[in-house]
Amino acid sequence: MSRRGIEGPPALVVEILSPSTAHRDRGIKLERYRHFGVREYWIVDIDARAVDVWRLGDGAPEPEVVEAAGHQRWMPVPGGPALEVAVAALVP
């Protein structure tokens, strides 16, 4: 943190996929987020009723796909409080 506020890349980016931007979200945005140090990138695909979870900080070559029946958990600080989301709440 600085006097200007929080600086640096976000730890988590969540995008809702749309047919008109799907190619961009899974292509150039994914690579830019990886390049600039975003640790985790979730792509919410309403049509597939799933969330693609890219663990960019771990260098994962493929996303973990969490389907509507599952839960996604994100912990910004190891050992700290976690955000847990029912995927069905994101993909009605």
Legacy VTK file of the C-alpha trace (Angstrom):
# vtk DataFile Version 3.0
C-alpha trace
ASCII
DATASET POLYDATA
POINTS 92 float
0.000 0.000 0.000
1.099 3.505 -0.687
-0.297 6.982 -0.257
-2.080 6.500 -3.584
-3.777 3.301 -2.429
-3.167 -0.328 -3.216
-0.645 -0.852 -5.989
0.195 -3.950 -7.986
-1.875 -6.648 -9.644
-5.063 -7.950 -8.084
-4.810 -11.363 -6.423
-8.108 -12.523 -8.002
-9.937 -11.543 -11.189
-13.453 -12.879 -11.884
-15.004 -12.490 -15.337
-18.480 -13.425 -16.549
-18.047 -14.953 -19.992
-20.118 -13.585 -22.832
-20.249 -15.055 -26.335
-18.887 -11.842 -27.835
-15.806 -11.739 -25.556
-15.124 -15.436 -24.859
-12.176 -15.651 -27.239
-10.611 -12.531 -25.715
-11.243 -13.636 -22.094
-9.669 -17.053 -22.682
-6.866 -15.693 -24.847
-5.311 -12.268 -24.569
-6.774 -11.431 -21.139
-5.594 -14.734 -19.683
-2.069 -14.146 -20.984
-1.991 -10.525 -19.808
-3.180 -11.486 -16.331
-0.508 -14.192 -16.200
2.164 -11.749 -17.401
1.273 -9.026 -14.907
1.165 -11.307 -11.863
-2.521 -11.987 -11.192
-2.493 -15.097 -9.008
-5.943 -16.481 -9.782
-8.414 -15.924 -12.636
-11.974 -17.265 -12.618
-13.967 -17.394 -15.846
-17.663 -17.877 -15.077
-19.282 -19.677 -18.026
-23.041 -19.459 -17.549
-23.803 -21.575 -20.651
-21.540 -24.417 -19.465
-22.727 -23.920 -15.856
-19.139 -24.006 -14.662
-16.220 -21.871 -13.553
-12.774 -22.253 -15.083
-10.288 -21.591 -12.291
-6.844 -20.611 -13.530
-4.190 -20.693 -10.811
-1.792 -18.404 -12.625
0.483 -17.946 -9.628
1.151 -21.684 -9.647
1.839 -21.716 -13.406
-1.058 -24.099 -14.063
-1.196 -24.963 -17.787
-4.907 -25.842 -17.638
-7.816 -24.526 -15.588
-9.585 -26.482 -12.899
-13.210 -26.717 -14.032
-15.695 -26.457 -11.170
-19.221 -27.421 -12.191
-22.521 -26.073 -10.845
-22.781 -28.683 -8.089
-19.387 -27.711 -6.689
-17.955 -24.972 -4.527
-15.002 -22.766 -5.243
-12.774 -21.640 -2.429
-10.258 -18.827 -2.579
-7.850 -17.930 0.179
-6.027 -14.632 -0.432
-3.564 -15.262 2.391
-2.455 -18.824 3.196
-3.985 -19.819 6.509
-6.239 -16.761 6.528
-9.973 -16.448 6.021
-11.362 -17.913 2.822
-14.048 -16.917 0.360
-16.238 -19.885 -0.499
-18.768 -19.637 -3.309
-21.374 -22.153 -4.435
-20.903 -22.284 -8.199
-24.665 -22.747 -8.634
-25.095 -19.216 -7.247
-22.920 -17.908 -10.094
-24.449 -19.976 -12.902
-28.218 -20.117 -12.305
LINES 1 93
92 0 1 2 3 4 5 6 7 8 9 10 11 12 13 14 15 16 17 18 19 20 21 22 23 24 25 26 27 28 29 30 31 32 33 34 35 36 37 38 39 40 41 42 43 44 45 46 47 48 49 50 51 52 53 54 55 56 57 58 59 60 61 62 63 64 65 66 67 68 69 70 71 72 73 74 75 76 77 78 79 80 81 82 83 84 85 86 87 88 89 90 91
